[in-house]
Amino acid sequence: MADISCDIVVIGAGVLGLSVAAELTARGHAMCVVDPGRQNASSVAAGMIAPAFESQLDGADAARAALLRHAAGLWPAFAGRSGLVLERTPAEWRGSDAKAVAETLTGLGFSVQADGDVVRAEGDVRIDAEAALARLRSGLGAAFVGAEARSVERAPEGWRVETTAGRVEARQLIIATGAAAALAGLPEAVTDIINRIEPIAGQIGRTEASLTDRVVRGVGGYVTPARAGSLIGATMVRGSRETASDPAASARLAEVAARLSGLAAPETIEWRGGVRGATSDGLPLAGPVGDGLHLALAPRRNGWLLGPLVGRIVADGIERRPRGAHAAALDPLRFSLPGG
Ligand SMILES: Cc1cc2nc3c(=O)[nH]c(=O)nc-3n(C[C@H](O)[C@H](O)[C@H](O)COP(=O)(O)OP(=O)(O)OC[C@H]3O[C@@H](n4cnc5c(N)ncnc54)[C@H](O)[C@@H]3O)c2cc1C
């Protein structure tokens, strides 16, 4: 690759890097995206855009629930602009705790229907994560550099990125490298923020057999429809970067899928793994950290749900617009500020 230059370079093409790139492209910026193109957390994800049941699972308070609801509300327009298909598959919680779940969600302002052991959340939807990632990438019109960034350095006009395929120069640099360690050459304070991100490994299974026509969640996991067959998820192993499946966890998840679907556990399940990045308050790092450097990192188990919100916040930071809704809660410097 010959050395290239662009207005803004994003390192990392998971859902956050691509959501930011899509937002900035739509605003007329010339973008480059650097990524080696391996399987990542975004490509293995179940693609649930689920503010209600994620609020339930995380014991969210009203403010957190409102943030997740706001993020989900950005999806229809984002999907429309980006040529993505939102699947309005019904989403249910099943279990003897259904009544309590319905009460919690109603108290948080979600619209739910409860019937015996089943709660249906009307605003929770899905996307085919792998297809959406491919569509986002091909629809960008950005220069895509299929390489790994080795290091970055400040240049007179912005930032220089050394990749395994050559050099990229840009006025502004966005780091969207998932749960990876900080790249060499970043300022010390930014390195410190990135290296405090906790990796959380997760495994998810894919079956050829169709186990469900809707998203069904409950204690211990979920089963969802997929393009061909179903998905069974997922584990959360804090502090781990292991992407190989664990036989004990596989057996546990297969049992959960059988319980939630009411069918026998499938004989063949293909397991995949991904590593989510998380901050100590569970919200991403999105926005400027100074010197033309911006972060789009650590959305924990809600990278798909939060992608368009992170895209909007980072783009506003690049354009130096006033902060929009929820930008302060995602400020990447919030842990470095007094009291943070
Ligand atoms: C099993 C599982 C199920 C999930 N289900 C859901 C769900 O239903 N709904 C939901 O909202 N979220 C879900 N998530 C969470 C979601 O997948 C993550 O929050 C999200 O994918 C994180 O996106 P990201 O862009 O930050 O990171 P990633 O997807 O990991 O992308 C980071 C990218 O950076 C690149 N990169 C790293 N270092 C470099 C470098 N030096 N040079 C160039 N590129 C680099 C990597 O190659 C990678 O492509 C799930 C996660 C898992 C693991």
The ligand as an ORCA input file, in Angstrom:
! r2SCAN-3c Opt
* xyz 0 1
  C     -21.170    -13.483     22.612
  C     -21.503    -12.033     22.500
  C     -22.815    -11.663     22.265
  C     -23.141    -10.298     22.179
  N     -24.426     -9.928     21.908
  C     -24.743     -8.607     21.811
  C     -26.052     -8.192     21.497
  O     -26.945     -9.007     21.290
  N     -26.320     -6.854     21.422
  C     -25.340     -5.905     21.635
  O     -25.627     -4.699     21.569
  N     -24.070     -6.285     21.910
  C     -23.762     -7.593     22.011
  N     -22.487     -7.982     22.317
  C     -21.506     -6.949     22.650
  C     -20.943     -6.346     21.400
  O     -20.596     -7.365     20.506
  C     -19.720     -5.503     21.749
  O     -20.094     -4.548     22.714
  C     -19.219     -4.785     20.504
  O     -19.044     -5.708     19.467
  C     -17.912     -4.075     20.755
  O     -17.627     -3.401     19.559
  P     -16.232     -2.701     19.328
  O     -16.318     -2.038     18.005
  O     -15.894     -1.873     20.519
  O     -15.162     -3.894     19.361
  P     -14.846     -5.074     18.348
  O     -16.045     -5.609     17.690
  O     -13.988     -6.018     19.096
  O     -13.994     -4.368     17.219
  C     -12.710     -3.862     17.466
  C     -11.946     -3.890     16.161
  O     -10.686     -3.265     16.370
  C      -9.742     -3.948     15.593
  N      -8.400     -3.685     16.124
  C      -7.914     -3.940     17.360
  N      -6.622     -3.587     17.423
  C      -6.295     -3.090     16.195
  C      -5.097     -2.576     15.630
  N      -3.960     -2.467     16.333
  N      -5.121     -2.166     14.333
  C      -6.266     -2.231     13.584
  N      -7.432     -2.718     14.078
  C      -7.436     -3.142     15.366
  C     -10.137     -5.404     15.689
  O      -9.616     -6.147     14.594
  C     -11.657     -5.311     15.663
  O     -12.174     -5.460     14.354
  C     -22.133     -9.332     22.363
  C     -20.814     -9.719     22.553
  C     -20.489    -11.058     22.615
  C     -19.058    -11.440     22.810
*
